[in-house]
Amino acid sequence: MAAVRNVLFIMCDQLRYDHLSCFGHPTLHTPNLDRLAARGVIFDRAYVQSPVCGPSRMSYYTGRYVHAHGASWNFVPLKVGEMTIGDHLRPLGVRSVLVGKTHMRADLAGMARLGIDPDSQIGRRIAECGFDAYERDDGIHPYSGHDPDPSYSDYLRRQGLGGDNPWEAWANSVTNADGTVRSGWFLKYSNLPARVPAEHSETPYTTRRAIDFIAEAGDRPWLMHLSYIKPHWPYVAPEPYASMYGPEDALPVVRDERELEDPHPVYRAMMDHRVSKTFSKEGVREAVMPGYMALVKQIDDSLGDLFAYLQQHGLMDTTMIVFTSDHGDYLGDHWMGEKDLFHEQVIRLPLIVYDPDPRADATRGTRCDALVEAVDLLPTFLDAYGGAAVPHVLDGRSLRPLLFGERPADWRRAVVCEYDYSFQESRITLGKGSRDCWMRMIFDGRWKYVLFEGFRPMLFDLQQDPHEFVDLGASPAHEAERRRMHELLFEWARRPRHRVTVADRAIESVEVQPRITEGGILIGYWDEADLADARTRLKPRFASHNPLVRETLDRLVADGASADAS
């Protein structure tokens, strides 16, 4: 039986689930991802843990929910000490490597407190979500401070595409009809081609760097996180991609006038964000969608090159491939831009998993409707490499039983997504304190319930209202359903997720825990005879105890017997 030797973990940034042909898009054809799906499984009901880049990615990388890892927004560092993919796999002999984006903000204060040199190997891994960075490219050069690696800009300069910021001037700028260079950040230019030649744009460059790593990897097993920064804005693509699609190729906009009639206060505030107002204007989607679709098409073409390389070098039979996204994009749906709430366009994942294990043959080319979360991927990787499950650390579960055609009877009943909007202007609009801006969503496959601090909930029935136009959060007829979903969310919330240093199985393996230590401290015993009686009655159960504990018990019982004899 072939074993998984390597894992190729591919992530796009801001890719909607419905913008692949294998997920039903009628005009945006993605044949390479379609072929991957034919060899693996499409998960039709997979969801992120947060609708925003940073917290969503940190949940992928830690296998933990947002409130557990604490990185609740893009500017919030993942705290030192959180175990990540690399931390779980390195003890198994697996190298975990980054090619592309993480949106990680390093916990420099935490490293300073613990005396960790940020330039040491440990410090660099902490700063890169536990990965060894073969090629870090977060985009947004050089303004955001996210990306300390100038390699892509240097690459452009070597191609004769120079300037102080070639990333901005070439990869994300266009030339309009009168020959003037314009920034691709402006949405009106999204349907114009980027100035950079296609072969030098970010997506094929990042793909070539991934191939470079594979060529150099040697015999040690690896997990490579290939993380594209597209189709995230700026939504400009190079030719020939920029001319492939027109507004007529886009999916119809999903919004309804009913959503504007007395909307939820938080929803109303988010519809007032600049990006939402802009995307709600006439003509904006018509300009943006051709560029967005073009970027997706370029990713599929580049993945075709990568998959061909794996096939040519005999790696497809031993490499698990996972394709997904960190979240979606409203693109004008629901009168919104960006990704601030919990509609399907934002939180539902395009998840495809190919497992080369022969046990997965029964499910190849199928679709799975189990409720799946982003936190399930790290347990899946751990499982693929033969690592022991650590449910006291990881909130997700391995997907391999589903890949092998076996749905566990206790599979989850609902998925959860969290968001902290305290960093958004909607917090100011609503007059909320920074601790009062948490939103949590739970979805059971039909009902979607959203809990807010200080406001009524939202509720949607996706069976009767698949487009989520009608908010039932204040409907008297749906009070019982809201109570049921609230209790389901509370059931999830009250399970502890912070006892990560002692495994559940270590606790549960001790049937009776005597209040005794190796030092001979006794609690609750009346005298030596009481201890001897307990030792006799519980002797079979002590077999699994620490040997030092058993020796201490034996000595104390013997000492008591000797005292009685004398």
C-alpha positions as CSV (number, residue, x, y, z in Angstrom):
1,M,0.0,0.0,0.0
2,A,1.5,3.4,-1.1
3,A,2.1,5.7,1.8
4,V,1.7,9.5,1.7
5,R,5.3,10.8,1.5
6,N,4.7,14.4,0.7
7,V,1.8,16.9,1.1
8,L,1.2,19.8,-1.3
9,F,-1.0,22.2,0.6
10,I,-2.3,24.8,-1.9
11,M,-4.2,27.9,-0.8
12,C,-5.5,30.8,-2.8
13,D,-6.3,34.2,-1.3
14,Q,-9.9,35.4,-1.5
15,L,-11.0,32.7,-3.9
16,R,-14.8,32.0,-3.8
17,Y,-15.9,28.4,-3.9
18,D,-18.2,29.1,-6.9
19,H,-15.5,30.3,-9.2
20,L,-14.2,26.9,-10.3
21,S,-15.9,24.8,-13.0
22,C,-15.9,21.7,-10.8
23,F,-18.0,23.8,-8.4
24,G,-20.4,24.8,-11.1
25,H,-19.2,28.0,-12.7
26,P,-20.6,27.9,-16.3
27,T,-17.9,30.0,-18.1
28,L,-14.8,30.0,-15.9
29,H,-13.2,26.7,-16.9
30,T,-10.5,25.3,-14.6
31,P,-9.6,22.0,-16.2
32,N,-6.5,21.3,-14.1
33,L,-8.4,21.6,-10.8
34,D,-11.3,19.6,-12.4
35,R,-8.8,16.8,-13.1
36,L,-7.5,17.0,-9.5
37,A,-11.1,16.7,-8.3
38,A,-11.6,13.6,-10.6
39,R,-8.7,12.0,-8.7
40,G,-9.9,13.1,-5.3
41,V,-12.9,14.3,-3.4
42,I,-14.8,17.6,-3.5
43,F,-16.0,18.7,-0.1
44,D,-19.2,20.6,-0.9
45,R,-19.9,21.9,2.7
46,A,-16.5,23.0,3.9
47,Y,-16.2,26.3,5.9
48,V,-13.5,28.6,7.2
49,Q,-13.1,29.6,10.9
50,S,-13.1,33.3,10.1
51,P,-14.0,35.4,7.0
52,V,-10.7,37.4,7.2
53,C,-7.2,36.4,6.0
54,G,-5.2,36.5,9.2
55,P,-7.5,34.7,11.7
56,S,-8.6,32.2,9.0
57,R,-5.0,31.3,8.1
58,M,-4.0,31.0,11.8
59,S,-6.8,28.4,12.2
60,Y,-5.5,26.5,9.2
61,Y,-2.0,26.5,10.6
62,T,-2.8,25.7,14.2
63,G,-5.8,23.5,13.7
64,R,-7.6,25.6,16.4
65,Y,-10.6,27.9,16.5
66,V,-10.0,31.7,16.5
67,H,-10.8,32.3,20.1
68,A,-8.4,29.5,21.0
69,H,-5.3,30.8,19.1
70,G,-6.3,34.4,19.7
71,A,-5.1,36.0,16.4
72,S,-8.5,37.5,15.8
73,W,-7.6,39.9,13.0
74,N,-4.9,40.7,10.4
75,F,-2.8,42.8,12.7
76,V,-3.0,40.5,15.7
77,P,0.1,38.3,16.1
78,L,-0.2,34.6,16.6
79,K,1.2,34.3,20.1
80,V,4.5,32.5,20.8
81,G,3.8,28.9,21.9
82,E,1.0,28.1,19.6
83,M,1.8,24.8,17.9
84,T,1.5,24.9,14.1
85,I,1.8,22.4,11.2
86,G,5.5,22.4,11.4
87,D,5.6,21.8,15.1
88,H,3.3,18.8,14.7
89,L,5.1,17.3,11.7
90,R,8.8,17.9,12.5
91,P,9.0,15.2,15.2
92,L,7.8,12.8,12.4
93,G,10.7,13.7,10.2
94,V,8.7,15.9,7.9
95,R,10.0,19.3,6.7
96,S,7.3,22.0,6.5
97,V,8.1,24.6,4.0
98,L,6.4,27.9,2.9
99,V,6.3,29.1,-0.7
100,G,4.0,32.2,-0.8
101,K,1.8,34.0,1.7
102,T,0.9,33.5,5.3
103,H,-0.4,36.9,6.4
104,M,1.4,36.2,9.7
105,R,2.3,39.0,12.1
106,A,5.1,37.8,14.3
107,D,4.8,38.0,18.1
108,L,8.0,40.0,18.6
109,A,7.0,41.1,22.1
110,G,6.5,37.5,23.1
111,M,9.9,36.5,21.6
112,A,11.6,39.3,23.5
113,R,10.0,38.3,26.8
114,L,11.3,34.7,26.3
115,G,14.7,35.7,25.1
116,I,14.2,34.3,21.6
117,D,16.3,35.8,18.9
118,P,14.0,36.7,15.9
119,D,16.9,35.9,13.6
120,S,17.5,32.4,15.0
121,Q,15.9,29.3,13.4
122,I,13.3,29.1,16.1
123,G,12.6,32.8,15.9
124,R,12.2,32.6,12.1
125,R,9.8,29.7,12.4
126,I,7.7,31.5,15.0
127,A,7.5,34.4,12.7
128,E,6.5,32.2,9.7
129,C,3.7,30.2,11.4
130,G,6.1,27.3,12.0
131,F,7.2,27.0,8.4
132,D,10.7,27.1,7.0
133,A,10.3,30.0,4.5
134,Y,11.7,28.9,1.1
135,E,9.9,31.9,-0.5
136,R,7.9,34.4,1.5
137,D,5.6,36.6,-0.6
138,D,2.7,38.3,1.1
139,G,2.1,40.8,-1.6
140,I,1.2,44.4,-0.8
141,H,4.8,45.4,-1.3
142,P,6.4,47.3,0.4
143,Y,3.8,49.3,2.3
144,S,2.2,46.8,4.7
145,G,5.3,45.6,6.6
146,H,4.1,42.0,6.1
147,D,6.8,41.0,3.7
148,P,10.4,41.2,4.6
149,D,11.5,39.2,1.5
150,P,12.2,41.4,-1.5
151,S,12.9,38.4,-3.8
152,Y,9.9,38.9,-6.2
153,S,10.7,42.6,-6.6
154,D,14.4,41.8,-7.2
155,Y,13.3,39.1,-9.7
156,L,11.3,41.8,-11.6
157,R,14.3,44.1,-11.7
158,R,16.4,41.3,-13.2
159,Q,13.9,41.1,-16.0
160,G,14.3,44.8,-16.7
161,L,11.1,45.7,-14.9
162,G,12.6,48.2,-12.5
163,G,11.8,51.1,-10.2
164,D,11.5,51.7,-6.5
165,N,8.5,49.3,-6.3
166,P,8.3,47.1,-9.3
167,W,5.6,45.0,-7.6
168,E,3.4,48.1,-7.7
169,A,4.6,49.6,-11.0
170,W,4.4,46.4,-13.1
171,A,2.5,43.6,-11.5
172,N,-0.3,45.8,-10.2
173,S,-0.5,48.7,-12.5
174,V,-2.1,49.1,-15.9
175,T,-1.9,51.5,-18.9
176,N,-5.1,53.1,-19.9
177,A,-6.3,54.2,-23.4
178,D,-4.2,57.4,-23.5
179,G,-1.1,55.6,-22.4
180,T,-1.1,56.8,-18.8
181,V,0.0,54.3,-16.1
182,R,-2.7,53.8,-13.5
183,S,-2.7,51.9,-10.3
184,G,-4.6,48.6,-10.2
185,W,-5.8,49.4,-6.7
186,F,-8.5,51.5,-8.3
187,L,-11.4,49.2,-9.1
188,K,-12.3,51.0,-12.4
189,Y,-9.1,49.7,-14.0
190,S,-9.6,46.0,-13.0
191,N,-10.6,45.1,-16.6
192,L,-7.3,46.4,-18.0
193,P,-4.2,44.2,-18.4
194,A,-1.4,44.5,-15.9
195,R,1.8,45.9,-17.3
196,V,3.8,42.8,-16.3
197,P,4.3,40.1,-18.9
198,A,2.3,37.0,-17.9
199,E,5.4,34.8,-17.4
200,H,6.8,37.3,-14.9
201,S,3.6,37.9,-12.9
202,E,3.2,36.6,-9.3
203,T,1.3,33.4,-9.9
204,P,3.7,31.7,-12.3
205,Y,6.7,33.1,-10.4
206,T,5.4,31.5,-7.2
207,T,4.7,28.2,-9.0
208,R,8.2,28.1,-10.4
209,R,9.6,28.7,-6.9
210,A,7.5,25.7,-5.7
211,I,8.9,23.5,-8.4
212,D,12.4,24.8,-7.5
213,F,11.9,23.6,-3.9
214,I,10.6,20.1,-5.0
215,A,13.6,19.7,-7.3
216,E,16.0,20.5,-4.4
217,A,14.1,18.7,-1.6
218,G,16.0,15.4,-1.6
219,D,14.9,12.3,0.2
220,R,13.3,13.9,3.3
221,P,9.5,14.0,3.3
222,W,8.0,17.4,3.0
223,L,4.8,19.4,3.4
224,M,4.9,22.4,1.2
225,H,2.4,25.2,1.7
226,L,2.0,26.8,-1.7
227,S,0.1,29.9,-1.0
228,Y,-0.9,32.2,-3.8
229,I,-1.7,35.9,-3.1
230,K,-4.3,35.9,-5.9
231,P,-7.2,36.4,-6.8
232,H,-7.0,38.9,-3.9
233,W,-7.1,42.5,-5.0
234,P,-5.7,44.4,-6.8
235,Y,-7.8,42.5,-9.4
236,V,-5.6,43.1,-12.4
237,A,-4.3,40.2,-14.5
238,P,-1.7,40.2,-17.4
239,E,-2.5,39.3,-20.9
240,P,-3.7,37.0,-22.4
241,Y,-5.8,36.5,-19.3
242,A,-7.1,40.0,-19.0
243,S,-9.0,39.7,-22.3
244,M,-10.4,36.2,-21.7
245,Y,-13.6,37.3,-19.9
246,G,-16.2,40.0,-20.1
247,P,-19.0,41.1,-17.7
248,E,-21.3,38.6,-19.5
249,D,-19.2,35.7,-18.2
250,A,-19.7,36.7,-14.5
251,L,-22.2,35.0,-12.2
252,P,-25.3,37.1,-11.6
253,V,-25.1,39.4,-8.6
254,V,-26.8,37.9,-5.5
255,R,-28.6,40.7,-3.7
256,D,-32.1,41.8,-3.0
257,E,-33.9,44.9,-2.1
258,R,-35.3,43.1,1.0
259,E,-31.8,43.2,2.5
260,L,-32.0,47.0,2.6
261,E,-35.3,47.0,4.6
262,D,-34.4,47.5,8.3
263,P,-31.2,45.4,8.2
264,H,-29.4,44.2,11.3
265,P,-27.5,47.1,12.8
266,V,-24.1,45.4,12.3
267,Y,-25.0,44.4,8.7
268,R,-26.1,48.0,8.0
269,A,-22.8,49.4,9.4
270,M,-20.9,47.0,7.2
271,M,-22.9,47.9,4.1
272,D,-21.8,51.5,4.9
273,H,-18.1,50.6,4.6
274,R,-16.5,52.3,1.6
275,V,-15.8,49.1,-0.2
276,S,-19.4,48.0,0.1
277,K,-20.8,51.2,-1.1
278,T,-18.4,51.1,-4.1
279,F,-19.3,47.6,-5.1
280,S,-23.0,48.4,-4.8
281,K,-22.7,51.1,-7.5
282,E,-23.7,50.4,-11.1
283,G,-20.8,49.3,-13.3
284,V,-18.3,48.3,-10.6
285,R,-18.9,44.6,-10.8
286,E,-18.8,44.8,-14.6
287,A,-15.2,46.2,-14.3
288,V,-14.0,43.9,-11.5
289,M,-15.3,40.5,-12.5
290,P,-13.2,40.1,-15.7
291,G,-10.0,40.7,-13.7
292,Y,-11.0,38.5,-10.9
293,M,-11.9,35.6,-13.2
294,A,-8.7,36.1,-15.2
295,L,-6.6,35.7,-12.0
296,V,-8.4,32.4,-11.2
297,K,-7.8,31.1,-14.7
298,Q,-4.1,31.9,-14.4
299,I,-3.9,30.0,-11.2
300,D,-5.4,27.0,-12.8
301,D,-3.0,27.1,-15.7
302,S,0.0,27.4,-13.4
303,L,-1.3,24.5,-11.3
304,G,-1.4,22.5,-14.6
305,D,2.4,23.1,-14.9
306,L,3.0,22.0,-11.3
307,F,0.9,18.9,-11.6
308,A,2.6,18.0,-14.8
309,Y,6.0,18.3,-13.0
310,L,4.8,16.0,-10.2
311,Q,3.6,13.5,-12.8
312,Q,6.8,13.5,-14.8
313,H,8.9,12.9,-11.7
314,G,6.7,10.1,-10.3
315,L,5.5,12.1,-7.3
316,M,1.7,12.0,-7.9
317,D,1.5,8.5,-6.4
318,T,3.0,9.5,-3.1
319,T,1.9,13.2,-2.7
320,M,-1.3,14.2,-1.0
321,I,-2.7,17.4,-2.7
322,V,-5.1,19.7,-0.9
323,F,-6.5,22.8,-2.7
324,T,-8.4,25.4,-0.9
325,S,-8.8,29.1,-0.1
326,D,-8.5,31.2,3.1
327,H,-12.0,32.8,2.4
328,G,-14.1,34.1,-0.3
329,D,-15.1,37.6,-1.5
330,Y,-18.5,39.4,-1.6
331,L,-17.7,41.1,-5.0
332,G,-20.9,43.1,-4.6
333,D,-23.2,40.3,-3.4
334,H,-25.5,41.2,-0.5
335,W,-24.5,44.9,-1.1
336,M,-21.1,44.1,0.3
337,G,-17.4,44.2,-0.7
338,E,-14.5,42.4,0.9
339,K,-15.4,39.7,3.5
340,D,-16.9,41.0,6.8
341,L,-19.9,38.8,7.5
342,F,-20.9,35.1,7.2
343,H,-22.7,34.7,3.9
344,E,-21.8,31.6,1.9
345,Q,-19.9,33.7,-0.7
346,V,-17.3,34.5,2.0
347,I,-17.1,31.5,4.4
348,R,-17.7,28.5,2.2
349,L,-14.5,26.9,0.9
350,P,-13.5,25.4,-2.4
351,L,-11.9,22.3,-0.9
352,I,-10.5,19.5,-3.0
353,V,-8.4,16.7,-1.5
354,Y,-6.5,14.1,-3.4
355,D,-5.1,11.2,-1.3
356,P,-2.8,8.7,-3.2
357,D,-3.6,6.0,-0.6
358,P,-5.3,3.0,-2.4
359,R,-7.9,3.1,0.4
360,A,-9.2,6.3,-1.2
361,D,-9.9,4.6,-4.5
362,A,-13.6,4.1,-3.6
363,T,-14.2,7.9,-3.4
364,R,-12.2,9.2,-6.3
365,G,-14.2,11.7,-8.4
366,T,-17.0,12.0,-5.8
367,R,-18.4,14.8,-3.7
368,C,-18.8,14.7,0.1
369,D,-21.6,16.6,1.8
370,A,-20.2,16.2,5.4
371,L,-19.8,19.4,7.3
372,V,-16.1,20.1,7.2
373,E,-14.0,22.9,8.7
374,A,-10.6,24.5,7.9
375,V,-9.3,23.1,11.2
376,D,-9.7,19.6,9.9
377,L,-6.7,19.9,7.5
378,L,-3.9,19.8,10.1
379,P,-5.3,16.6,11.8
380,T,-5.5,15.1,8.2
381,F,-1.9,15.9,7.6
382,L,-0.9,14.4,10.9
383,D,-2.9,11.3,10.1
384,A,-1.4,11.0,6.7
385,Y,2.1,10.8,8.2
386,G,1.1,8.3,10.8
387,G,1.1,10.7,13.8
388,A,-1.1,10.0,16.8
389,A,-4.2,12.1,17.0
390,V,-4.1,15.0,19.6
391,P,-7.7,16.1,20.1
392,H,-6.7,18.0,23.3
393,V,-4.6,20.3,21.0
394,L,-6.4,20.3,17.7
395,D,-10.1,21.3,17.3
396,G,-10.5,19.6,13.9
397,R,-10.7,15.9,12.9
398,S,-8.9,14.0,10.2
399,L,-10.7,13.9,6.8
400,R,-9.2,10.5,5.9
401,P,-12.2,8.4,7.1
402,L,-14.3,10.5,4.7
403,L,-11.7,10.1,1.9
404,F,-11.8,6.3,2.5
405,G,-15.6,6.2,2.3
406,E,-16.3,5.9,6.0
407,R,-18.3,8.6,7.7
408,P,-17.9,8.3,11.5
409,A,-21.2,8.1,13.4
410,D,-20.1,11.0,15.6
411,W,-19.1,13.4,12.9
412,R,-19.9,17.0,13.7
413,R,-23.4,18.4,13.5
414,A,-22.5,22.0,12.8
415,V,-19.6,24.3,11.7
416,V,-18.5,27.5,13.5
417,C,-17.1,30.7,12.2
418,E,-15.8,33.7,14.3
419,Y,-15.1,37.3,13.5
420,D,-13.8,40.3,15.5
421,Y,-14.9,43.5,13.8
422,S,-13.3,45.8,16.4
423,F,-10.6,46.9,13.9
424,Q,-13.3,48.0,11.4
425,E,-15.0,51.4,11.1
426,S,-18.3,49.6,11.8
427,R,-17.2,49.4,15.5
428,I,-16.9,53.2,15.6
429,T,-20.2,53.7,13.7
430,L,-21.9,51.4,16.3
431,G,-20.2,53.0,19.3
432,K,-18.9,49.6,20.5
433,G,-15.9,48.9,22.8
434,S,-13.2,46.7,21.3
435,R,-14.1,43.8,23.5
436,D,-17.7,43.9,22.4
437,C,-17.3,43.3,18.7
438,W,-17.1,39.5,18.5
439,M,-19.5,37.7,16.2
440,R,-20.0,34.0,16.1
441,M,-21.8,31.9,13.6
442,I,-23.0,28.3,13.7
443,F,-24.5,26.5,10.7
444,D,-26.0,23.0,10.9
445,G,-26.4,22.5,7.2
446,R,-29.8,24.2,7.1
447,W,-30.0,26.9,9.7
448,K,-27.4,29.6,10.1
449,Y,-27.4,31.5,13.4
450,V,-25.2,34.5,14.1
451,L,-24.7,35.8,17.7
452,F,-23.6,39.4,18.4
453,E,-22.7,41.2,21.6
454,G,-25.3,43.8,22.3
455,F,-27.6,43.1,19.3
456,R,-30.2,40.7,18.4
457,P,-29.1,37.6,16.5
458,M,-29.4,36.8,12.8
459,L,-31.0,33.6,11.5
460,F,-31.2,32.2,7.9
461,D,-33.0,29.1,6.7
462,L,-30.8,28.1,3.7
463,Q,-33.3,25.3,2.7
464,Q,-36.1,27.8,2.1
465,D,-33.8,30.8,1.4
466,P,-30.6,29.6,-0.2
467,H,-29.5,33.1,-1.1
468,E,-29.8,34.3,2.5
469,F,-32.0,37.3,1.7
470,V,-34.4,37.0,4.6
471,D,-33.1,37.5,8.1
472,L,-35.3,35.6,10.6
473,G,-33.4,36.9,13.7
474,A,-36.4,38.9,14.9
475,S,-39.2,36.6,13.6
476,P,-41.6,35.6,16.4
477,A,-42.4,32.4,14.5
478,H,-38.7,31.3,14.6
479,E,-38.0,31.8,18.3
480,A,-37.8,28.1,19.0
481,E,-35.3,27.6,16.1
482,R,-33.2,30.5,17.5
483,R,-33.2,28.9,21.0
484,R,-32.1,25.6,19.5
485,M,-29.3,27.1,17.5
486,H,-28.2,29.3,20.4
487,E,-27.9,26.2,22.6
488,L,-25.9,24.4,19.9
489,L,-23.5,27.3,19.8
490,F,-23.3,27.4,23.6
491,E,-22.6,23.7,23.6
492,W,-19.7,24.3,21.3
493,A,-18.4,27.3,23.3
494,R,-18.5,25.6,26.7
495,R,-16.1,22.9,25.8
496,P,-12.6,23.8,27.0
497,R,-9.9,24.2,24.4
498,H,-7.0,25.4,26.4
499,R,-5.8,22.3,28.2
500,V,-3.1,21.4,25.6
501,T,-0.3,20.2,27.7
502,V,-1.8,16.9,29.0
503,A,-3.4,14.5,26.5
504,D,-7.0,13.3,27.1
505,R,-5.8,9.7,26.8
506,A,-3.3,10.3,29.6
507,I,-6.0,11.4,31.9
508,E,-8.6,8.8,30.9
509,S,-6.1,5.9,31.1
510,V,-6.0,6.4,34.9
511,E,-9.3,4.9,36.1
512,V,-8.9,5.9,39.7
513,Q,-6.4,8.7,40.6
514,P,-5.2,8.3,44.2
515,R,-4.4,11.6,45.8
516,I,-0.7,10.6,46.2
517,T,2.6,11.7,44.8
518,E,6.0,10.2,44.6
519,G,6.9,12.1,47.7
520,G,4.4,10.1,49.8
521,I,1.8,12.9,50.3
522,L,-1.5,11.3,51.4
523,I,-4.9,13.0,51.3
524,G,-8.0,11.5,52.7
525,Y,-6.7,8.3,54.3
526,W,-7.5,7.6,58.0
527,D,-4.5,5.3,58.8
528,E,-2.2,2.7,57.4
529,A,-4.9,0.1,57.4
530,D,-7.1,2.4,55.3
531,L,-4.3,2.7,52.7
532,A,-3.6,-1.0,52.7
533,D,-7.3,-1.7,52.1
534,A,-7.4,0.8,49.2
535,R,-4.2,-0.7,47.8
536,T,-5.7,-4.2,47.9
537,R,-9.0,-3.3,46.3
538,L,-7.5,-1.1,43.6
539,K,-4.4,-3.2,42.9
540,P,-5.4,-4.3,39.3
541,R,-6.1,-0.7,38.4
542,F,-2.7,0.5,39.6
543,A,-1.0,-1.5,36.9
544,S,-1.1,1.5,34.5
545,H,0.2,4.0,37.1
546,N,3.6,5.6,37.3
547,P,6.0,3.0,38.7
548,L,7.2,5.5,41.3
549,V,3.6,5.9,42.5
550,R,3.3,2.1,42.9
551,E,6.6,1.8,44.7
552,T,5.5,4.6,47.1
553,L,2.2,2.9,47.9
554,D,3.9,-0.5,48.4
555,R,6.5,1.1,50.8
556,L,3.8,3.0,52.8
557,V,1.7,-0.2,53.2
558,A,4.8,-2.2,54.2
559,D,5.8,0.4,56.7
560,G,2.3,0.4,58.2
561,A,2.3,-3.4,58.5
562,S,5.7,-3.4,60.2
563,A,4.5,-0.8,62.7
564,D,1.5,-2.9,63.5
565,A,3.6,-6.0,64.1
566,S,6.0,-4.2,66.4
